[in-house]
Amino acid sequence: MVGADIIQNKRIERAIQRFGERFLTRIYTEKELSYCGSQKAEIPCLSARWACKEAVLKAFYIEFGYVIKFRDIEVLGTRGQPAKVNLRDKRARELLGGREIVVSISHERDYSIAVAVIR
């Protein structure tokens, strides 16, 4: 199953300006915030993770009919390597069984995009 999402980086920037820490801690894990905070392009990094979480959520819902919360989808990355998804929701991990979620994320100045495949 495939899920995809694209987001305008300004939307995430505005949400952070408007809601601050409340928004950040509701959506992102500590590891995600730490990683993106260490990047030169913090907003596009956060936006790409938003898009990835949406893509995973869509693919997961289509495949299993189960909704995962944003904070239960953790997008981990190391610069120069493909991102990986850690499902923090026990039921989601059970539904996934031995299958894996493969993601591809990208961002530029204005937009961030992600694709997730459950295989």
N, C-alpha and C positions, 0 to 999 in steps of 0.2 A: 504494500500500500504506500502511496505517495502523498505527502502534504507539502504545501509551499506557502510562502508569505513574503510580502515586500512592505516596507514601512519607510515613510519619510522621516529622516533623522530629526527634523525640527519637532515632530510630534513628541518624541521622547524627551527632547530638550525642554519643551514647554511643560510637560508633565512633571519633570524634575523641578523646574522653576516654580510651578504652582503648588506641588504637594511635597517636595523635598524628600526627606528621609522616609516619610510614611510611604511614599510611592516606591522608593528604592527597595526598602525592606519587605514590601508586600510582593514584589515581583522577582527580585534577584536574591541569590544566596550570597553568603559572605565570600565564598571563593570567587564568584562571578564579579562581585563588586571590587574585590581586591585586584583581580586580574585586569579589569577594565580601567580601574583607577591608576594602574601602573602604565597604561598606554598613552601615547601622545594624543591619539584620537579617541578620547573616552566616550563621547556621545555616540559616534558610529559603532563603537565596540558594544555598548549597551543596546543600541538599536538592533544590531545583528543578532544579539542574544534574544531579544524580544521576538524578532522574526523567526528565529530557530525554535523557540518555545511554541509559537503559534503553529509552525509547520509540523512539529511533533504532535501537538495537541490535535490537529486536524487529522493527520494520518492515524493516530491512535484511536480517535473517536470513530472514524470510518471503519477501521479494521475490527475494533472490539466493542464499540458502543459505550466506551467508558471515558469520562472526562477527568483529566489530570489538572491539578492546580498548577499555576505558573511556577511557584517556588518548588514544586515537586519534580520539575524538569530542570536539571542543572546542566548547563552547557560549559564544558571544561575545554580549555585550549592551551596550547603552547605555541608561541609565535613560530610560524613557518611549518606547522603541522596541522593536519585536519582536526577539526573540533570533534569532541566526543560528548555523548549524552549520558548522564547518570540519572536514572529514575529513582527518586527518593520515596516514592509511593509504593508500599509493599504490594498492594493489589495490582498495580500496573506491572510490576516486575513479574508477578505470578501469571498474569494474562500473557505477557510477552513470552514466557517459557524460555526456550532455548534460542529464540530468534533475537536479532539485533536491530538497532536503529542506527542507520548511517545518515550523517548529515553533511551538508555543504553550506557554508555561510560566506557571504561576501558583503563588503560595504565600500562606499565611496563618499564623497562629500555630502551628497543630498539624500541618498537612499541606501538602505540595507536590505538584503534578500537572503532567504534560506530555503533549502529543500531538505525534506526528511523522507527516508525510505525505510519501511519496516520489511526486513527480509528474513 
